[in-house]
Amino acid sequence: MDYSRDIDKLRHSCAHIMAQAVQELWPETKVTIGPAIEDGFYYDFQKDEPFTDTDLRKIEKRMKKIIERKPAFTQSSMKKAEAIDFFKSKGEEFKVELIENLEDAEVSIYHTGDEWMDLCKGPHVDNAGEIKAFKLLSVAGSYWRGDESKAQLQRIYGTAFFSKEELDEHLTMLEEAKKRDHRKLGPQLGLFDFYHNEAGAGLVFFHPAGAILRKLIEEYIENQNIKRGYDLVVTPHILKGNLWEISGHAENYKENMYWLDIDGEQYAVKPMNCPGHIMIYKSKIRSYRDLPIRYAELGTVYRQEKAGVLHGLLRVRGFTQDDGHVFCREDQVKTEVMDMIDFMYDVMNDFGFKDIAIELSTKPEKYIGSDEDWEMATKALKDALKDKEIAYEINEGDGAFYGPKIDIKLRDALNREWQCATIQCDFSLPKRFDMSYVAEDGQPRQPIMIHRAILGSVERFFGTLIEHYAGAFPVWLAPTQVKIIPIADKHAAYAEQVKEDLQTQDIRAIIDSRNESLGKRIREATVQKVPYILVIGDQEAKDGAVAVRHYDEGDLGAMNVEVFKTKITEEINNKS
């Protein structure tokens, strides 16, 4: 991180103060790295005993004492060999390893007054007294350099702001984020769960309500694909190893794949759908008149993610991509990419996401294809964004190994960023698979392949929706749209009549006729975030009406059933 923002310098400086406080309290603790991150900072430590919540309060108290002394942050340098000897003498082997891997003849050291020092390039604020508002948030496990085979560490997360008001506002947002956490709301609302011990980590089980929501998402995106000229395809879950060698996955992605031996031949469970779609394209001779050819698939893939990075629905080992591949001529690339951008904006608008940011990710260190191909592909994406007059940031070196990409990031109701859609331009795989079409002059030409996912992973998008809406989905997405509550047994027949009437309009309605109090049944339906509750008593049965309660708006009063049907149908159709 370049710490060009003042807030990043402040947070990085606060990380140093935290590390100093930890070593003052527990001198045997070893320090590793402590960067600023989005919305805060962390520092990784090696300590025999785990940090507790009580320890965090102790560290905060010691940090305040250090800050009160206002020690200055100053920079010095050491010869590399001198720095190695110095940190070895302090028993800081992690720092020694970092220094040994540096190419510079001298290393930068930052001092906190004459009290503490650390290997660091900086910059920092002038003195610790500038740190006015901070909070230590949590402790998590980590590994040295993110490698599970290396030392296990403890990571303390914190945040810092220039004022107490900003800190309080951020802490309030974090509390709201906890309430919206899809890992908590998913099981609570009966949407999904994980059974790590019994079934394995990173594998999702969708319960009935979750399966309905998932079906709604998948049907929606399939219909949108068809509407935009995509042909739906289905490809196998496992493919021969030689296909993954041709694609470059065996060389560049092997550690993330699951490999099998079948009848003496090597197979792999697919981590991506690309080779399968290429096989379908190659099943017959293609003409320039046939292009563009657009394939879409809700393809389930599996990736060997490390246990430490698994995170609810956001990072799993088995997930379904709303995958799409377009095979086109070079002169069609820009138009196709522009259409995909429109596609993505329309979809995100329907799901209630209005704030969207775009990044263009360029060639990574490990890549396939020629530099010329990469330049052409990158230019095609830039030209499409330029013609759409869309502002974007460059994300250097974060492209896929086979091509540059446009990444679309959403901001949710709490202004948090989520990675979902992606558009990737690929000149390499068509060449590696010897793909062709018959050009206008009768000669074979190589098509361009555009990889595209609008939702990204269905599981990730599912989790994003839960947190965006805090589980209170708009009516069109709610697994149960209406819960009907008859006050007494004598109202059950009319309740059944209302349910059947609603279901003729494809409205998802259920009846709660349990022998519980009316208040309890209403409260439970509210906890389940059902958009509409219809209460039925004597007057409603007599008038052909229902007493309507809305999740957000509360009691809407009595309403004729036909009027209610019109109201809810309009909301569903308008995706409001």
N, C-alpha and C positions, 0 to 999 in steps of 0.2 A: 504494500500500500504506500502511496506517495505522500500521504498526510498533507495534501495541499490545502485541505479545508481546516479552518481553525478548530472546528469541533473535533476533528480526528486527532489533531495535535494534543488537544486537551485530554481526550480519552486515552491516548497512548501514554501520556504523562501520568494519568491516574493509574494505569496498569503498572507503571514502575513503582508508584507509591504503594500500591497493593503488594507487590512482590517484596518490597523493602519491609513492610509491616509483617508479612508472613515470616520472613527470615529473622526478624527481631523476636517474634513470638516463638518460633520453632527453628532455631539456628541450624539444625541438621537437615532441613528441607532444601532440596536442590531445585533450581529454577531452569526453565527451558526457554520458551518464547512467549511474548505477550503483546500481540498486535491490537490495534483498533479494528473493529468490525462495524458493519452497519448497525446503528443504534446502540453501540457500546464497545466493550473490549473484553478480552479474556487473558488469563495467564495460566500456563501449564506448569504443574509442580510434581516432583517426586517426593512423596512423604509416606512413611510406613503406615500411619494411622489415617483413616479417612477424615476429611473435613466434615464438620457437622454444622447445623444451623447456628448453634451456639458459637462455634468457631468463627463463622462469618461475622457475627456481631462483634466478637473480640477484634477481628481484623479491621472492621470499620472504625472501631473506637481508636485503635492504634493509628490508623490512617489519619484520623482527625488530629491527633497529637502531632504527627509529622507535618501535616499541612499548616497547623498553627505556627510552626517554627519558620515557615516560608523558605525552605532551602532552595537555592538556585539550581537550575538544570544547566550544567556546563559540559562542553565536549572536549575530549582530548583524543590522542591517538597513541597506539602502541605498535611496535614492530610485531609482525605475525608470530615469530618465535617467542618473543617476550610475552605476548598475550597468552600463548599456549602454556608457557611455564607458569604464568600468574594464575590462570584459572585452574590448572592442575593442582597448584598449591592450595587452592580453596576447595578442592574436591568437586568442582563443577565440570564433570565429564561431558555433559551435554553441550556446554559452551565450547569446550575443547573440540568436540566433533564439528560444531558449526564453523569454528575458526579454521580447522584443518581443511575444510571444503571450500574455503574462500580462496580466490585467485590473487587478491590484492596483497601487496607487500606489507601494508599497514592496515590496522583495523580501527574502527571508531568505537570509542567508549563514551558513555554518558554518565555523569556523576549527579547525584542528588545531594547538593552541598558537599560536605566531606563525610557524609554518613553512609552512602551506599553507591554502588556503581554496577553497570551492566554493559554487556556487548550490545551496541545499538547504533544505527545510523542516524536516528532522530528523524525530523526535528522534534523539539518539545517546547512547551510554554516557557516563559522566562523563569518563573519560580512556582513552587507548589502552592503558594497562596492564591494563585489564580483558579485553583480547583474549588469551586464554591458549592457544588451540589452533585453528589454521587450516591450510588447504591450498589451493593453487592447482591446479585440476584439468585444465583444457584451454583451447584457443583455438579459436574458430570465427569464420567470416565473418558479417557482419551489414550492414544498410543503415541509414542515418540515418532514423529514424522508420519503419523497416520498409518503406521504399519503394525498390524496385529502381532507380528513376530518379534516386535521390539518392546522396550520397556513400557509398562502400563503407568499412566500418569493420572493426575487429578486436575481438572480444568475448572477454575473459578471464573464465572461470568459476572460482569458488572456493567454499569453505564454511568455516564457523567454528562452534565449539562452546564451551561453558563449561569443558570439561575434555578432557584428552588421551584419556581412556577413551571418551568419547562420540565424539570424532573418529575414533579407531581403529575403533570399532564401525561407524561410518558408512562409512569407507573399505573395510572388509571387505565391507559390503553392496554397495558400488559394484563391487568386484571380482567378486562373485557375479553382479551384474546384467550385467556384461560377458560372463560365461560364458553367460548366458541370452539375450543379445541376439538377437532373432529374425532380424535382418539377417545375422548370422553363422551361426546354427543352421539357418535355412531352406535355404540352398544346401548346407551341410555334410550335412544329412539328406536331401537330394534332394527337398525339398518345393516350392521355388519359386526364382525368380531374376528379376532385372531386366536388361534389355539396353538401357541408356539410350542409348548411342551409336547402336546399330543401329535400335532400335524406338521410342525416345522415353522421356522421363523420366516416372515416376509410373505406369507400366503394368506389370502383374504377369503373369508366365508361370508357371503352376502345372505342375510336373513330375508324373510318374505317382503318386508317393507323396503329393504334396500334393493332387493331384486326388482321390485316394481319401479323404483326410481332409476335404477340402472337401465332397465328396459326402455323407459321413457327417453333417457339420454341417447341410447343407441338407436332407437327408432327415429328420433329426431334427426340425428346426424346422417343416418342412412338415407332418409327422405331428402335431406338437403343435398347429399351427394348425387342422387339420381336427378334431382331438379337441375343440377349444374353440369350434367352430361357425363357423370362418372358411371362406369359399369362395375357392379359389385362382383367380387371374386372371393374365393375361399381357398387357402393354401394349407398344406400339411404342417403339423407341429414339429416334425423332425425331417431333416434332409441329409443327404450324404455329405460326408466331410469334404469331398472334392469341390462341391459348390462353394463352401465357405473358404476354401483355399483360393479359388478363382476370385471371389468377391473381396478378398483381403482381410476378412474377419479372422481367419485362422492365424494370420500374422500379427494383426493389429488389435484384436479384441478377444483373443483366445481365453485369457484369464477370467473373462466375464461370461463365459459360455459353459454349458453342460454338455459333456461328450459321452457317447455311448458306443459300445461295440455290439454290432448286430450281424450275425452270420459271418463273422470274421472281417467285416468292413466297419470303418469308423463313420458314425453319424453324429449330428449335433442337434440338440433342441434349439429351435430358432430363437435368436435374440432380436431379430428384425425380420420383416416380411419381404424385403427387397428382392432376394434371389427368386422367391416364389413367383413374384409378379413378372420378373424377367423371363422365367420359364414360360409363362403364359404368352407373353409378347412373342417369344421365339417359336411358338407352336406352329406358325405359318408365315409365309412371305408377306411383308407389309409394303404398301405403296405410300408415296408422299401424300397421296389423296386421303389415306386412312388417318393421317396424323392431324391433330394430336389424338393419341389414345390415352384414356384416363381410367385407371383402375382404383377401386377403393375397397378396403377390407377392415372389418373389426377383427384384427388378428391378435390372438393371445400369444405373447412371447415370454421368455424366461431368461433372466440374467443373474449371474452369480455375484450378487452384491455382498459385501462384507457385513457381518452382523452389526458392527458398530455404526453403520450409516443407515440402517433400516429405520424408517420413521413413519409409522401409521400407514395411511394410503399413499403418502407422498413418495416413499421410496420402498418398493417391495421387490420380491424376486419373480413373481408371476403377475403379469398385467396385460391389459388389452389396449392396443393402440388403435385409434381411428386413423388407420394408415391410408395413404394415397400415393400413387405414382403416376406421373404424366410423362409420356414418351412423345417428343415433339421435334420439329425441325428447329435449327438455330434461330431462324427468323421469327419463330413463334414463342420463344422463351419469355420475352418481356411481357407479352400480352397474357400468357398463362400465369406468370407470377403476379401480375396486377389483378387478375381475376381471383387468384387465391387470397390476396390481401383483402379484397372486397368480401369474399366468402367468410374470412375470419372475422372481419368487423361486424358483418350481419349476424353471425352466430353469437358472438360475445354480447352484442346488444340484446338479442333475444334472451340470453341467460342473465341479463342485468348488470353486465360489466361495461362501464362507460369510459373508464380511464385506462388507456392502453399505451405502453411504451414499446419502442422497437429497437432492437440491437442487430447489427450486422457482424457476424462472427467470421473471422478470417482464418487463413491456413494455420493449422497446428504444427507442432514439431514432428509428430508422426503422421504422415499422409501418403496417399497413393496418387498416381497421375503426375503429369508434367506441370512445371511452373506455368507454362503457357496456358494449359487447361484451366488452372486455378485463376489466372488473371482474367480469362474470358468469362468464367463462371461468376467471379466476384463482380465484374463490370455489369453483367446481366442483372444481378440483384440490385446493384446500386442504381442502374438506369430505371428499373421498375419503381423503386422507392422515390426517385427524383420525379418521374412522370406523375406519380400519385401525390406529389408534394407532401410527403410524409417525412418528418424529422426523425433522425435515428442517431444512435451512438455506435461507434466502432468498438467491438470487443475483440481485441487483437489475440490471435492464436487459439480461439475457442471453437473453430469450425469442426465439423465432423471429419474423420480421417479421409473421406472420399470427396469432400466438397465444402464450400462456404455455405453459410446459412443465415436466414433471417429468423431471429427469435422474437416471439411476441410475449410481452410480460403484462399481466393484468394487475390492477390495484383494486383491492377489495374494500369493503365497508370501513375497515380500520386503516386504510391507506397502506396496507402491506403488499409487497410485490410477489407475484406468483408466475412461474414459468409454465406456459402451456403450449401454444401453437408454435410450429416451426415450418420453414420452407427452405429446402436445401437443393442447390443446383449442382448437378453431378455430370461431368464429362468423362469420368474415369470408369465407372462400372459398365457403361455400354461398350467401352473399348475392351475391357477385360473379358466380357462375355461375348465379344464378337457380334454385337447386335447390329442390325442394319435395316434399311428400308430402300426400296427402289426409287431413286430420285427421278425428276422430270426428264432427265437426259438418258434414263435407262440404266444408270450406273448405281452401284450400291453406295449408300451413305450411312454414316453413323448417327443415330438419333441422340438427342439430349434427354437425360432423365432428371425429372424434378421430384424429389421426395417431399411429401407434405403431410402434416398432421394438424388438424384444426383444434381439436380438444387436447391433443397430446395423448397422454395415457388416460383412459376412462377412469381408472382408480384415482389418479392424481386430481383429475377434474372433479370427480365426486367429492373428494376431500375439500377441494377449494370451494365448491358450492356450499358445503355444510358450514364452513367457517365464514363465508361471505354473508350467508343468511342466518347464521347462528342456529341452523336447523329448522328455522321457520320459513320453509320454502314458499315461493309464490304458488298460487293455486294450481297452475298447470303442471307443476313438478311434484306437488305433495303426494306421497304414497296413498294416504287417506285424505280425500278432499273434504269430506263431510262426515261428521259423527252425529248420528240421530239418537237422542236420549228420551225415551218415553218415561213420563213421571211414574206411572203405575202400570200394572199388568193389563188393565183395561184399555190402555192406549197402544198396546203392542201391535194390534192388527192394523191400525192406521199408520203406525211407524213403518211397518213392513210395506204398506202401500206406497208411502212416500219414498222409501228406499228403491223399490222397483221402478217407480216413476223416474227417479234421478238416474238410475242405471240404464234406462232406455236412451239417455243422452250421453252415455259413456262417462258419467260422473261417478267417481270412486267413493261409495258411501257404505258405511257399516252401522249397525245398531248396537248400542250398549244398553242391554236390558237386565243387567246384573242386579242382584238384590242388595244394592248399596244405596246410600243416600244420594239424592240429586246433586247436592253440593260436591260430594266426593267424586262422582262421575264427571262433573263439569271440570273440577280441578285436574283430574287425571288426563282428560282430553286436552286441557290447556298445557299441561306439562309435556304431552306428546306433540304439542305445537300443531294440532289439527287446525287448518284455516277456518272452517265453519263448524259450529255446533248448533244443531237444531233441537230445541226442547219442545216436546209435545205433551200437552195436557188436555183437559176437557174442552177449553175454549178453542184451542187450535184444531182439535179433531172435529169440533162442531162447524168451524168456519172454513175448513179446508186450507188451513194455514200452518205456519211453523214459527216458533219464537227463535229468532236468529241471533247468535253471538259470533262475533268475528275475533280472531286471535289478537289482532292489533287494535281494532276499534271498539271492542267490547260489545255491549248489548245494543243491537240494532232494532229491537222491537219485533212485533209480529209482522209477518209478511206472507202474502198469498204464495202458494207453492209455485205457481206458474211464474210469478214475478221473481221469486228467488232463482228459479231455473234460468230465467233470462239473464239475471245479474251474474250468476256464477259462470254461465256459458260464455258471456262476453269477456269476463276476466280470463278464462282459459284460452279463448281464441286470440285475445290481444296479448297474451303472455304478460299481463300486468301484475 
